[in-house]
């Protein structure tokens, strides 16, 4: 079961960074190995924004699509993602956003298991590296879109 987390200080406002993370359909433009993204539903219920979306992840002939339930909680400034379909046995990840001098501190935490045991072993070995690359991509995208806080 690959588990990893990353913490970063990103030079943009909390609102800008949350909007960037919730702009799921733009992920193929900058997230490594993200081939396609599709939002099926987006609803607001009180302090929650609820999204159902697909991400297609892969490289070359190896690719898979998984569906997620995404919940952004405006009060806690957090985004929780849970797998609801696809090749994953389960997926849970959480984004937390905190104001910090010079920008926003993010904490991204992910825990998942792939149905295929062999792929699960491979991912366990390399997942922290992949997560760091994803965090780098969000940081570069934020820098490109929001030059100042």
TITOR-390016 format. One line per 4 residues: their letters; for each residue x, y, z negated of N, C-alpha, C. Coordinates in pm, 1 decimal. Layout:
// residues N
a = X Y Z X Y Z X Y Z; ...
// end
This chain:
// residues 149
xxxx = 83.5 -118.0 0.0 0.0 0.0 0.0 87.4 123.6 0.0; 108.8 186.1 115.1 188.8 308.1 119.1 123.9 420.3 37.4; 205.9 482.9 -44.8 164.5 595.8 -125.9 274.5 698.8 -116.3; 237.7 823.8 -98.9 339.8 927.9 -91.3 275.7 1061.7 -124.8
xxxx = 361.2 1158.2 -157.5 312.1 1293.2 -181.7 420.4 1392.7 -142.0; 374.4 1512.9 -117.6 467.0 1619.8 -80.8 414.7 1749.7 -141.5; 507.7 1835.2 -181.3 475.5 1965.0 -238.9 555.5 2068.1 -161.9; 490.6 2175.5 -120.5 557.2 2279.2 -41.0 505.7 2417.0 -78.4
xxxx = 590.0 2515.5 -60.0 549.7 2654.9 -67.7 545.7 2705.8 75.9; 428.8 2751.4 118.1 410.8 2796.2 256.4 373.6 2944.0 254.5; 441.8 3021.7 335.4 427.7 3167.5 335.8 303.6 3212.7 412.1; 187.6 3188.5 352.7 62.1 3243.3 404.0 -37.8 3240.5 289.1
xxxx = -151.1 3304.4 307.6 -249.9 3307.4 199.8 -317.3 3170.9 185.7; -373.8 3148.2 69.4 -443.6 3022.5 42.2 -557.7 3002.5 142.8; -634.0 3107.6 168.1 -746.4 3098.2 262.6 -700.2 3061.1 402.7; -591.5 3122.3 447.7 -538.3 3090.3 581.1 -495.8 2943.9 589.6
xxxx = -430.4 2896.6 485.5 -381.3 2758.5 486.0 -496.7 2657.5 480.0; -596.3 2687.0 399.6 -714.1 2599.3 393.9 -782.0 2595.1 530.2; -798.6 2711.6 593.6 -858.5 2714.7 728.1 -776.9 2632.4 827.0; -645.2 2640.6 817.4 -556.9 2564.5 905.8 -578.6 2414.0 887.2
xxxx = -586.0 2368.9 763.2 -605.3 2226.2 735.4 -744.3 2180.5 779.8; -844.4 2266.0 764.9 -980.9 2228.3 804.3 -1005.4 2238.8 954.7; -913.0 2296.9 1029.4 -927.3 2309.1 1175.8 -878.1 2180.3 1241.9; -944.3 2073.2 1212.2 -903.4 1937.5 1247.1 -887.0 1916.7 1397.6
xxxx = -972.7 1975.9 1476.5 -966.0 1954.3 1621.6 -839.6 2012.0 1685.4; -765.9 2094.9 1611.2 -639.4 2149.3 1662.4 -519.5 2061.5 1626.2; -537.6 1959.5 1544.8 -426.5 1874.7 1501.4 -342.4 1819.2 1616.4; -403.8 1776.8 1728.0 -319.9 1723.5 1836.8 -217.3 1823.8 1890.8
xxxx = -239.0 1952.9 1867.0 -145.6 2055.5 1912.8 -15.7 2058.3 1832.0; -19.0 2009.6 1707.1 100.2 2026.4 1624.4 130.6 1913.2 1526.4; 37.9 1825.4 1498.1 63.9 1717.7 1401.5 130.0 1599.9 1473.2; 246.0 1555.9 1424.1 314.8 1442.6 1489.1 225.1 1318.4 1496.2
xxxx = 228.0 1254.2 1610.9 155.9 1129.1 1636.8 4.1 1143.1 1640.8; -48.9 1264.8 1630.2 -193.2 1284.8 1642.4 -224.7 1309.5 1789.7; -294.9 1214.7 1849.1 -324.6 1218.1 1991.7 -456.8 1289.1 2020.1; -554.9 1269.5 1931.1 -687.8 1326.2 1953.0 -755.9 1348.3 1818.1
xxxx = -848.7 1441.9 1815.5 -926.9 1469.9 1695.2 -1065.6 1515.2 1737.5; -1164.4 1468.6 1664.1 -1302.5 1504.1 1696.9 -1382.8 1521.1 1568.3; -1451.4 1634.8 1554.7 -1539.3 1659.2 1440.4 -1681.8 1626.4 1483.7; -1745.9 1536.7 1410.6 -1884.3 1496.2 1440.3 -1985.6 1580.4 1365.0
xxxx = -1955.1 1610.2 1240.9 -2047.8 1686.1 1156.8 -1968.4 1783.3 1071.1; -2029.0 1898.9 1046.5 -1971.4 1995.0 952.7 -2088.3 2067.0 886.6; -2103.6 2045.5 756.6 -2214.6 2103.0 681.9 -2163.4 2168.9 555.5; -2238.8 2267.5 509.9 -2205.2 2334.2 385.4 -2315.0 2304.2 284.2
xxxx = -2275.2 2259.7 165.5 -2369.0 2231.3 56.4 -2314.7 2294.5 -70.4; -2363.4 2411.9 -102.6 -2314.9 2482.3 -221.3 -2167.2 2513.3 -210.0; -2088.2 2460.8 -303.5 -1943.9 2486.2 -305.4 -1865.0 2387.4 -220.7; -1934.1 2301.8 -145.2 -1866.3 2200.6 -64.6 -1884.9 2225.7 84.7
xxxx = -1780.0 2201.0 159.8 -1790.7 2189.7 305.2 -1765.1 2042.8 335.0; -1861.2 1978.0 400.7 -1855.3 1834.8 428.5 -1832.7 1812.8 577.5; -1732.0 1733.7 610.6 -1694.6 1710.8 750.2 -1679.2 1560.7 773.4; -1729.7 1514.0 886.9 -1703.5 1377.6 933.5 -1623.1 1393.3 1062.2
xxxx = -1505.6 1330.7 1067.6 -1416.5 1349.5 1182.6 -1337.1 1223.2 1212.7; -1295.2 1212.1 1338.3 -1205.5 1105.9 1384.5 -1068.6 1164.8 1411.9; -965.0 1087.7 1381.8 -829.5 1118.9 1425.7 -777.2 996.1 1498.0; -716.9 1018.7 1613.7 -648.5 911.1 1684.5 -499.4 934.1 1665.5
xxxx = -435.3 834.7 1604.5 -294.2 842.8 1569.7 -219.1 734.0 1645.2; -100.0 765.6 1694.1 -20.0 662.9 1758.5 87.0 720.9 1847.9; 150.7 630.0 1920.1 254.3 667.9 2015.1 258.3 559.1 2121.2; 257.9 600.1 2246.2 260.0 503.1 2355.2 138.0 412.8 2348.8
xxxx = 159.2 282.4 2366.0 45.0 190.3 2366.6 -10.9 161.3 2226.3; 63.5 199.0 2123.3 17.0 174.7 1986.7 -60.1 295.0 1936.2; -190.9 282.1 1931.8 -272.6 391.8 1880.5 -401.3 335.8 1821.2; -455.7 408.4 1726.7 -579.4 369.3 1662.0 -654.5 493.6 1618.6
xxxx = -785.6 480.4 1611.3 -870.7 589.7 1568.6 -934.3 552.2 1435.9; -930.6 645.4 1342.5 -1000.9 621.4 1217.2 -1092.2 738.9 1186.9; -1203.3 707.3 1122.0 -1305.1 806.9 1087.4 -1291.6 840.0 939.7; -1305.4 968.5 908.4 -1290.1 1013.9 770.8 -1405.5 1101.2 725.8
xxxx = -1429.9 1093.8 597.0 -1522.3 1182.1 526.7 -1433.9 1284.6 455.9; -1448.8 1411.1 490.9 -1364.6 1518.3 437.8 -1452.1 1611.7 355.5; -1408.9 1641.2 234.6 -1484.3 1730.3 147.2 -1392.8 1840.7 96.3; -1426.3 1963.6 134.2 -1352.5 2078.5 83.0 -1433.1 2138.7 -31.5
xxxx = -1371.2 2147.6 -149.0 -1434.9 2204.0 -266.4 -1380.9 2345.5 -286.1; -1468.0 2443.8 -264.3 -1427.1 2584.1 -273.3 -1385.0 2623.4 -415.2; -1448.4 2564.9 -516.0 -1415.9 2600.1 -654.7 -1277.1 2550.9 -695.1; -1243.9 2429.3 -656.6 -1115.2 2372.7 -697.8 -1004.5 2393.3 -594.1
xxxx = -1039.1 2454.9 -479.4 -942.3 2474.5 -370.8 -873.8 2343.0 -334.9; -955.7 2240.2 -315.6 -901.1 2109.7 -281.4 -979.4 2047.1 -166.9; -909.4 1962.6 -93.3 -970.6 1887.3 16.1 -944.9 1740.2 -12.7; -1052.1 1662.0 -13.6 -1039.3 1518.1 -36.9 -1084.0 1446.2 90.1
xxxx = -1001.8 1351.0 134.2 -1028.5 1275.1 256.3 -1038.3 1127.4 219.6; -1145.5 1063.5 267.7 -1166.7 921.1 244.1 -1197.6 853.5 376.5; -1134.9 741.4 401.1 -1158.8 662.6 522.9 -1299.2 601.9 519.7; -1371.4 611.4 632.4 -1502.2 547.0 642.3 -1513.1 457.5 766.0
xxxx = -1404.2 441.1 839.9 -1407.7 352.1 956.0 -1274.1 349.3 1027.0; -1244.3 236.4 1091.9 -1120.9 224.2 1168.3 -1031.2 114.8 1113.5; -902.5 119.8 1149.4 -809.6 11.5 1116.7 -758.3 11.0 972.2; -796.8 109.7 894.6 -747.0 118.0 757.9 -838.7 42.1 662.4
xxxx = -776.9 -30.6 572.3 -853.5 -97.7 468.1 -912.3 9.3 375.8; -828.5 108.2 344.5 -875.9 226.4 273.6 -776.8 339.8 293.4; -824.0 460.2 270.0 -740.6 580.2 276.3 -799.8 681.4 180.4; -716.0 737.5 100.7 -754.5 850.2 16.8 -640.8 949.7 19.8
xxxx = -673.5 1072.5 53.8 -571.9 1176.4 40.3 -635.2 1302.9 -11.0; -552.9 1381.5 -76.2 -600.4 1505.4 -136.9 -502.0 1616.8 -107.7; -557.7 1731.0 -71.4 -480.9 1854.1 -56.8 -522.2 1945.6 -171.9; -425.4 2002.7 -241.5 -452.4 2105.1 -342.6 -374.9 2230.2 -304.4
xxxx = -439.6 2344.9 -319.8 -382.5 2473.2 -278.8 -381.3 2567.3 -398.4; -265.1 2627.9 -426.5 -253.2 2721.3 -538.3 -180.5 2846.7 -492.5; -233.9 2961.8 -535.7 -163.3 3087.7 -508.2 -27.7 3082.7 -576.9; 70.9 3133.7 -507.9 207.1 3133.2 -560.6 277.2 3255.8 -506.0
xxxx = 371.4 3308.2 -580.1 444.0 3425.6 -532.3 507.7 3394.2 -396.6; 474.7 3475.4 -298.4 531.0 3455.6 -165.1 448.2 3364.5 -76.1; 333.0 3319.2 -123.5 250.3 3234.6 -37.5 159.3 3142.3 -114.6; 149.1 3021.4 -65.3 60.2 2920.8 -123.5 138.6 2792.5 -146.1
xxxx = 121.9 2736.8 -263.0 182.7 2607.8 -291.5 79.6 2499.9 -257.7; 123.6 2403.3 -176.9 34.8 2290.9 -146.0 91.4 2165.5 -210.4; -0.3 2079.8 -248.6 36.0 1947.3 -294.7 -50.4 1851.5 -214.3; 14.0 1765.6 -135.4 -55.3 1670.1 -50.6 -18.8 1530.6 -98.0
xxxx = -121.5 1452.4 -125.0 -102.5 1320.8 -181.7 -184.1 1222.3 -98.4; -124.4 1109.0 -61.6 -194.1 1012.0 22.9 -167.0 869.6 -25.6; -270.7 789.3 -17.8 -264.4 647.4 -54.3 -351.0 573.4 47.1; -293.4 474.9 112.6 -373.2 400.1 210.4 -321.0 258.7 226.7
xxxx = -404.2 177.3 289.3 -364.3 41.7 322.9 -420.5 8.5 460.1; -335.3 -47.7 544.3 -374.5 -88.2 679.6 -419.8 -233.6 673.5; -523.0 -267.4 748.7 -572.3 -405.6 753.4 -461.1 -502.4 793.1; -381.3 -464.4 893.3 -274.2 -548.9 944.6 -157.6 -549.1 844.2
xxxx = -131.3 -662.1 780.6 -28.3 -672.9 675.1 111.5 -637.6 726.1; 144.3 -679.0 848.7 275.2 -649.6 907.5 294.4 -498.4 923.3; 193.8 -429.9 980.1 202.8 -284.1 995.1 208.5 -215.4 859.1; 139.8 -271.7 762.8 141.1 -215.5 628.7 282.9 -216.2 569.9
xxxx = 355.6 -324.8 590.9 494.3 -335.2 542.9 582.3 -231.5 611.4; 566.7 -218.0 743.1 645.1 -119.5 819.2 615.8 22.2 769.0; 488.6 54.5 750.1 450.9 188.5 705.5 503.0 217.6 564.3; 504.0 117.3 479.3 554.0 136.9 343.7 698.7 183.5 346.3
xxxx = 777.3 129.8 438.0 919.8 163.4 446.9 945.0 305.4 497.2; 857.8 355.2 584.3 886.5 482.4 650.6 787.3 594.3 620.2; 694.2 570.2 530.8 585.1 665.7 518.2 624.1 800.1 458.9; 711.9 803.9 359.0 751.8 933.0 301.9 816.3 1020.3 408.9
xxxx = 898.3 960.1 494.8 959.8 1033.7 604.8 852.1 1092.2 696.3; 752.3 1011.2 731.4 643.1 1057.4 818.2 563.1 1169.7 752.0; 535.6 1154.8 623.7 461.0 1258.0 552.8 538.1 1389.3 548.8; 668.9 1382.6 529.1 750.8 1503.9 531.9 743.6 1570.6 669.2
xxxx = 742.9 1491.2 775.5 731.6 1545.7 912.0 596.0 1613.7 932.0; 490.2 1556.0 877.4 356.7 1616.0 887.7 353.5 1748.4 810.8; 410.1 1749.6 689.9 415.8 1873.6 611.6 496.7 1980.3 684.9; 608.4 1940.8 747.2 687.2 2033.9 828.3 602.0 2094.0 939.9
xxxx = 520.7 2010.7 1003.5 437.7 2056.6 1114.9 336.0 2160.7 1067.7; 273.2 2138.0 953.4 178.4 2236.0 900.0 250.4 2365.4 862.0; 370.0 2353.1 805.3 446.2 2471.0 766.5 485.1 2552.9 890.1; 531.1 2486.6 994.9 568.3 2556.6 1118.9 446.8 2620.5 1184.6
xxxx = 334.6 2549.2 1184.7 211.4 2602.9 1244.2 165.0 2727.0 1167.1; 168.8 2721.8 1033.9 129.8 2836.9 952.9 221.4 2955.2 980.0; 351.0 2929.7 991.4 446.6 3035.7 1019.7 418.8 3100.6 1155.5; 383.6 3017.0 1251.8 354.4 3067.2 1386.3 225.7 3150.8 1388.7
xxxx = 123.6 3105.7 1316.4 -6.5 3173.5 1319.3 -14.8 3293.6 1225.4; 52.5 3285.4 1111.8 39.1 3387.3 1007.4 178.4 3436.4 969.4; 227.3 3535.2 1036.6 364.1 3582.8 1013.4 384.0 3648.2 878.1; 276.7 3702.6 819.5 292.7 3763.6 687.7 173.9 3724.4 599.3
x = 199.1 3726.3 470.1 98.9 3684.0 371.0 -7.1 3789.1 353.7
// end
